[in-house]
Amino acid sequence: MPAGSALRFEIQAEDTNTQARCGVVHTAHGTFETPAFFPVATQATVKGILPELVRSVGTQGLLVNSYHLALRPGAEVVAAQGGLHRFMSWPHPLITDSGGFQVFSLGSLVRVSDDAVLFRSHLDGTLIEWSPEHAVRTQQQLGADIIMALDECPPANAPRDVIATAVRRTTAWARRSKHAHRRDDQAIFGIVQGGIYPDLRERSAREITELDFPGYAIGGLSVGESHDEMVQMLDVTAPLLPHERLRYLMGVGEPRDVLEAVARGVDLFDCVLPTRNGRNGQAWTWGGVVRIRNSEHRCSELPLDPTCDCTVCRRFSRAYLRHLFMAGEMLGPILLSLHNLRFFAVFMARIREAIRRGTFARFHQSMTASPLLSKA
Amino acid sequence: MPAGSALRFEIQAEDTNTQARCGVVHTAHGTFETPAFFPVATQATVKGILPELVRSVGTQGLLVNSYHLALRPGAEVVAAQGGLHRFMSWPHPLITDSGGFQVFSLGSLVRVSDDAVLFRSHLDGTLIEWSPEHAVRTQQQLGADIIMALDECPPANAPRDVIATAVRRTTAWARRSKHAHRRDDQAIFGIVQGGIYPDLRERSAREITELDFPGYAIGGLSVGESHDEMVQMLDVTAPLLPHERLRYLMGVGEPRDVLEAVARGVDLFDCVLPTRNGRNGQAWTWGGVVRIRNSEHRCSELPLDPTCDCTVCRRFSRAYLRHLFMAGEMLGPILLSLHNLRFFAVFMARIREAIRRGTFARFHQSMTASPLLSKA
């Protein structure tokens, strides 16, 4: 990694039929290959799974939520423990979000002003002011490799004037976030907002890229809009982001959304889907989604996916996995989460391989026709 | 293993100052060293922990509850999957209990007669008749290496006439259980009852050993009596069990109880303590019990036990473990359970080593004076 640069993104292959590209990202805690999918470790843990196991299924990096850790145990506690990597025993790439999304969705909002968001903690009602400077300070204490500027993220169905205000604030907050940032072993990314309004997306992309961040996130998607609306916004936004910088689509994880975004030049994703849906008894397989509670699996000796190489598919039958879910045993959610993590790791590896081989368009087409891409 | 014998117990060393002995047990699924502690996998899973991890911390074998599996998913489902070892991916020694204890403690009792126990399932109210023959049939379908004759297990404070009836029934049921047993790759053990009445313990031990089982359990302890009462009953019962046969103290796991029982010639234990207490935030360490929720651990960089070699102690601070518990994260209970399993495995290994070296009396004494043996 060049001196003074916390993140280096190297594009290694580009698809000729789409905007898809693959490459490698160098961070202070190792590298990851793109397009990459980062599972979510909300409270500094992938729910129920030891970090060695998370890594062993091919997980390249994780996203941790600043809001949750700032409230409990406190960013200063994590800092005193040597930072997030050491605290959670994950010496690999980490992203923290700015807390903005959770402040708006979990906190009890008191007031949003150009200055900051004032909200009450969902845990104990404490009044907290979350400013761009506070978001950056918190993320510096946590110490992830990629951190995010504070943005305002309204729901997809918010009126145009609300979205326009969010775009204006997001730009102002991005400027302040960048100004507040000090740690040169972290890269801070700007976030583009704009809801489902092409002109607001364009304005946001222009304003945010003018601030010259080492990477850019497309925010405000996967917040209630349709798949087609998401794809349209990617069509508008992605080409406006600098070609040589990392592009990160926040909160997106449905395989069909990932595939369309990769085709439009997105490099990085994070999502709770593999673990959240795993906990609810849903497994992704190359033959389509398996709902393990279904009675058809009661006596099934089959693994979740006969083509999968994960420890779950090599050792356990659907009958056993169903038993765990019916009996309310923790191991059920754990095993389905673990399998899903492996599935997503393999899915991304196949995407990268197809881009490198120049067969991404064909892969995209074959996936679009497969049961895999049905909505979870 | 000699032909026709499902279990071979080889005593390798005997302590000269106490009745403690150590040895090795050969089963159809490998060997284990005694004195041995088997954690409990109630519903065919050690709660929250992959079997490879359970094994990796030195766990020699597990106990599974027949009652739970008979009710859900059904013993026939497990049999159709190739039996319990394969179902739960544990190719090592397994014990199943007879279901008796759970029938009495969890089921809604309808009628106990000399013939059988009639009860309603705690899951759906189904009326179930649990006879000695049914208990054996169920355990044959499950396929554990050591299975148990059905016994009647009243609480410690039950009146003498209730205990006397239980002793009489337990003998009759042991005879019927042995008669019903067909699988020559399983060993069936008889169980001694008798509550806290020395004469009833003697009578039960005499009657059960006359039936000539390959191993004997001491039942009806750890059901509400005091530590001293338990020790007195071991003093009465253990010497009446044949020296060359395995002695199994069911449901006992407090380190101080284990130590006193070993000193009186007990070879095998099972208990939920390491996992249940781990889930509740309690860790055993050589410096005494750690209650991880205590605020003193909020910023502690120490591992649970600086002398422990487990993956939890090598990777995670008390501050992180406390955070997981305070945040209600599954990984907290999982990590404390895993550490406790390692603690119990090492505790038993040290007991065996002391017996082999002829230093058990000294080990016993040093433990009795240590913070470890304070009641959990």
Contacts between the chains, C-beta under 8 A, distances in Angstrom:
chain1	res1	chain2	res2	distance
A	43	B	323	7.5
A	43	B	324	7.8
A	43	B	327	4.6
A	43	B	329	5.6
A	44	B	320	7.5
A	44	B	323	7.0
A	45	B	324	6.2
A	45	B	329	5.1
A	45	B	331	4.5
A	47	B	329	6.5
A	47	B	330	5.5
A	47	B	331	7.1
A	48	B	48	6.7
A	48	B	329	8.0
A	48	B	330	3.9
A	48	B	331	5.9
A	48	B	334	6.4
A	49	B	331	7.2
A	50	B	53	7.6
A	50	B	311	7.3
A	50	B	331	7.3
A	50	B	334	7.5
A	50	B	335	7.6
A	51	B	315	7.6
A	52	B	311	7.2
A	53	B	50	7.6
A	68	B	327	7.5
A	72	B	323	7.1
A	72	B	326	6.2
A	72	B	327	5.8
A	73	B	298	6.9
A	73	B	319	7.0
A	73	B	322	7.6
A	73	B	323	4.5
A	73	B	326	7.0
A	73	B	327	8.0
A	77	B	298	6.7
A	77	B	299	5.8
A	77	B	319	6.4
A	77	B	323	7.6
A	80	B	299	5.7
A	80	B	319	8.0
A	81	B	299	7.5
A	81	B	301	6.3
A	81	B	317	6.0
A	81	B	319	5.5
A	81	B	320	7.0
A	87	B	317	7.3
A	87	B	319	7.5
A	87	B	320	5.4
A	87	B	323	7.9
A	88	B	320	6.7
A	89	B	315	4.3
A	89	B	316	5.9
A	89	B	320	7.7
A	298	B	73	6.9
A	298	B	77	6.8
A	299	B	77	5.8
A	299	B	80	5.7
A	299	B	81	7.5
A	301	B	81	6.3
A	311	B	50	7.3
A	311	B	52	7.2
A	315	B	51	7.7
A	315	B	89	4.3
A	316	B	89	6.0
A	317	B	81	6.0
A	317	B	87	7.4
A	319	B	73	7.0
A	319	B	77	6.4
A	319	B	81	5.5
A	319	B	87	7.5
A	320	B	44	7.5
A	320	B	81	7.0
A	320	B	87	5.4
A	320	B	88	6.7
A	320	B	89	7.7
A	322	B	73	7.6
A	323	B	43	7.5
A	323	B	44	7.0
A	323	B	72	7.1
A	323	B	73	4.5
A	323	B	77	7.6
A	323	B	87	8.0
A	324	B	43	7.8
A	324	B	45	6.2
A	326	B	72	6.2
A	326	B	73	7.0
A	327	B	43	4.6
A	327	B	68	7.5
A	327	B	72	5.8
A	327	B	73	7.9
A	329	B	43	5.6
A	329	B	45	5.1
A	329	B	47	6.6
A	329	B	48	8.0
A	330	B	47	5.6
A	330	B	48	3.9
A	330	B	330	6.0
A	330	B	333	7.7
A	330	B	334	7.5
A	331	B	45	4.5
A	331	B	47	7.1
A	331	B	48	5.9
A	331	B	49	7.3
A	331	B	50	7.3
A	333	B	330	7.8
A	334	B	48	6.5
A	334	B	50	7.5
A	334	B	330	7.5
A	335	B	50	7.6
